[in-house]
Amino acid sequence: MAKILADSDIKKLLGTVILNGDEKRINPNGIEIRLGKNVLFQSTDEEKELGPGTYLKVLPGESVTISSYEDFSFTRETVQKVFPGCDLMVLVTPTTTMMREGIVQAATKIDSGWHGTLNWGLRNSSIKDFILGYGEPIFKLTFFLLQEGEIPQIPYGQRDNDQYQDSKGIVRSTRKIPANIPQKNIIGSSVDRLDPVKQLREAGHPFNYIGTELTALHGQFELVSTDVRLLKDTIGSETEKLSGKIESSQKTVLEKVEGLFDRKFMGAIGRIIAAGSVMYGAAGFLQSQGLNKNAVSGVAVFVGVFLWLFVHFFCNRQKP
């Protein structure tokens, strides 16, 4: 059965199998590996680099792919310099410190024969920003010494699909799917049946909190919507009543104005006709009495001016 290496055996791997390793990070049955300089933000597809004195910020709900500070060589030639006739396989597991802060990390392994810089992912499932310092320990390696009967026939790197060999920095997924897939060949769930609020509640922090808040807000929106609808109906009813009253008032005012205009207009026309008749009769009478035309014209002017002044004074007098 494969032997799990203790701290004394792990020390022997420093400088050969583990490059850039820190002896202070060795624990009873493994060694902690540290955050390297390369990071890939999955949400924005951005690749950035860290360095001494810098820190990585992972937002709530954000996932990142990071690289290890250390380089590793699990080739048979390297391992057998330390443990002749043996191979090494490694389990990569999260440290409990990261889990205590709400960081979700998937465990993985390193096959015998692999060498390069480790990549692994983490997701911030907490409700606050997560800060990691460059060179800070995050994962832990547990070494399994493979002896006779446990050594694989074909180590990693000697198969055609071993595409992560000699990896440096961030190596993206090598998974391939056809560029054009017929729609009939794609099988998925019925998106229209999904309940977004339920999904949020089941997703954990901070999404379950958002789901609960959305449910509460939905109830409040329904109440507000009902109140708004009632208010709208009330306003509409009152508006109709007010509109009817305004139309009725406008009609009454217009009728009064039209009646007043008719009376004033007809009165003015009647006065003009009556005044003309009186002036014509007076002129004829004065001529029959022997006055010449000039005298008659003078009398007409005098009477006209007198009547104009009288009408002007009468129409512009102030009512008490």
Buried (B, 14 or more C-beta within 10 A) or exposed (E): EBBEBEEEBBBBBBEEBBBBBBEEBBBEBBBBBBBBBBBBBEEEEEEBEBEEEEEBEBEBBBBBBBBBBBBBBBBBEBBEEBBEEBBBBBBBBBBEEBEEEBBBBEEBEBBBBBBBBBBBBBBBBBEEEBEBBBBBBBBBBBBBBBEEEBBBEEBBBEEEEBEBBEBEBBBEEEEEEEEEEEEEEEEEEEEEEEEEBEEBBEBBBBBBEBBEEBEEEEEEEEEEEEEEEEEEEEEEEEEEEEEEEEEEEEEEEEEEEEEEEEEEEEEEEEEEEEBEEEBEEBBEEBEEEEBEEEEBEEBBEEBEEEBEEEEEEEEEEEEE
